[in-house]
Amino acid sequence: FRMTPQPGVPAEEAGAAVAAESSTGTWTTVWTDGLTSLDNYKGRCYDIEPVAGEENQYIAYVAYPLDLFEEGSVTNLFTSIVGNVFGFKALRALRLEDLRIPPAYSKTFQGPPHGIQVERDKLNKYGRPLLGCTIKPKLGLSAKNYGRAVYECLRGGLDFTKDDE
């Protein structure tokens, strides 16, 4: 994470707060804290480096135990890491700049039911990128007007359209 702590907040404290808030931390003590050992789920800020040429900006390196995340769930991974932490009051600014996923976790993702070759065979399109779009507005079009928009997209050269909902 690239972070800018609020004035008066040490970088080490801000880094630890980012690790806690993006894993097991909460803004208050809750009675359910005693019902489990949170050590298996806590993110840890293991290094902080100042950003060269930027005043009061730091790179906070945070490691998360794999037990924190649901296997095979991109949604769970990202909501855990980039959820409430961006509104954290100890920080003036925060940005996720890099994410490394260990092979052990990557292997829990099953991937699509079939590959690009099946899609190309269905469309009879080879030797070039496939081009598609999402119809907008995503809500409010009648079936007739939605169909008309799809027709115009395909007639104009797109290979597919996608429903946003």
N, C-alpha and C positions, 0 to 999 in steps of 0.2 A: 504494500500500500504506500502511496505517496501521501504524506499527511502534513498538515500545518496545525500545530496545537494552538489553542487559544492563548493569549498573553498570560504569562505566569504559570502555565502548565508545562512541566518538564517533558522533554521528548520521550524519556523512558516511561513515564507515567501514561502518556498518551498512547504509546505503543502497546503497553500492557492492557490499557482500556479497550483498544481496538481488538486485541486478541480475545479478551473476555466477552465484550459485547457481541462479537461475531460468532461466539460459540455458546458458552453457558451463562454468561453474565446477564444480570437484570439490574434495573435502576434501584431496586429495593430488596431487602431481605424478605424471603417468603418462607412459610412454615414447611413447604414441601422440599426445601433444600436438604433437609436432614434425612430424606427418604431414599437417597441414592448417593453413591460416591461419584461426584462430578469430575474427579481426577481423570477418569477414562475419556472424558469428552471435552476437556478444556483446551482451547487454543493457546498457544504460547508464542509470545514475541521473543525471538531468539537473537535478533540483531537489529540495530538501528544505525543508519548511516546518514549524515547530512547530505543534502543535494548540493552539488557544487554550483556556485554562482546564484543560489537562491537562499534568501534570508528566511530562517525559521521553517524551512521545509526539510523533511526527512523521509527516507525510505524505511519503512518498518517491515521486517521479514517475520511473517507469522506462519507457524506450522500447526496443522490440525490433525488430531488422531483420526484414523479412518472410521473408528467406531462412532464418530459424530454423524456420519452420513449414511443415508439409506443406500444400499447397493443398487446400482443401475438407475439412479434417479438424478438427472441433470437438474431438475427443478429443486429437489431437496438440497443439492450441493450449492446452487447459487443463492437460494433464499437463506441458507445458513450463513454464507460468507458475505453476501452483499445486501442483507436485509436492513434491519434497524440501525446498523452501525453508522450509516451515512448521515443520520440526523443526530449523532452523538454530540452533546453540548461541550465536551472537553476539546473538541476539534473545530477549527475555523474552516478547514477544507480537508477532504479525503477523496482519494481516487485509487481504485484497484488498477494496477498497471501490469501485473503479471500473475499468472496462475499456473502452477505446475501440478499435474495430476499424476500420482505414482502409477506405474503399470499394474500393480495389484488392484487398484480401484478401477482403472480403465477397463480391465478384463471383466468387470461385473456388468458392463453395458453390452446388451445382446446385439445391438445394431438393428438395421432395418430387416424386414422379413425376406427381402431379395435385393439384389444390387442394381446398379445403373443399367447394366445390359438388358435386364428385363424391361425397364422403362423405355429404353431405346427401341427394343423389339416391338413393344406395344404401339409406340408412336411412329415407327419406321423412320427414325431420324438418327443418322450416324455421321461421324467425322466432324462434328461441331458442337459447341455448347448448346444445351437446351435452354430456351428462353421462356419465362413465364411471368405472370403478374398476379397481384391480388386485386380483386374488383373493389373499388371504393365508390360511394360510401359503403361501409361494411353492413350497415343496417338501413332499412327504409325503402329499398328498391322492391318493386313488385316482381313477381316471378317473370313476367313478360319483359320488364326492363332489365332485369338481371341477365336473362337469356340473351337479350339484345347486346348488352355490354360484352358478354362472353363471345358471342358471334363476331363482333367487331374486332375484338382482340385476336381471335384465331384467324380471321380474315386478313388482319394486318401482319401476320407472320409469327405470332407467338405460338409456342408449342403446347402450352397448357395455361389454365388459370387456377387460382386457389381460392377457396372460400375462407375468409378470415375468421369465421366463427365456428 
